[in-house]
């Protein structure tokens, strides 16, 4: 059973920074991809950033240049460094990990951590 445990959310002022961490119960690079989604009230869950087993990264346009995702294989953790935070970044952030093949995929999810950007 894969377990993902997030930490690091909280309240921060606009322009501030937060670092989210996701601890996985297995080797993070054994997954096809790991990363972060977020969901704001009344909105659909959206991909924020991900890193693939090959080390490639992808970001939502809204966070490019402000957020950085990284993986630490030795610690089985994925970190999302969030800088220059804006009120519109307020959401519950979920860590995910995907396993899959040519015709299937399965996503594992963490419990979510709240990020609130407000003055």
Residue, then its C-alpha position, 0 to 999 in steps of 0.5 A: x500500500x502506497x502512503x503519501x504524507x504531506x507537510x508544510x502548509x499554512x498561512x503566509x502573506x502575499x509575496x511570501x514563501x512556503x515549502x511543501x513536502x511529501x513523504x512517500x512510502x516507497x522509492x519516489x522514482x519507482x513511480x511514473x510521476x510524482x507531484x502536486x495538485x491543488x483545489x481551491x473552493x468551488x474550482x476543479x483540482x488542477x495540476x501544479x507541478x510534477x516530476x517524472x521518473x526520468x527527472x523531467x518537470x512540468x508546471x502549470x503556467x500560473x506558477x512557472x517561475x515561482x514554484x520549484x519541484x524537486x525529488x530526493x530519492x534517498x529520503x523518498x520525498x518530493x518538495x514543492x518550493x513556493x515563492x512569490x505567493x499570491x492570494x490566488x494560490x490559496x488552495x488545498x494542495x495534494x501530493x500524488x504519485x502515478x503508476x502506469x503502463x501503456x494502457x493503464x494508470x493509477x494515482x495515489x493521493x495524500x490527505x492534502x495540506x491547506x495553503x492560505x495566502x492572505x494579508 
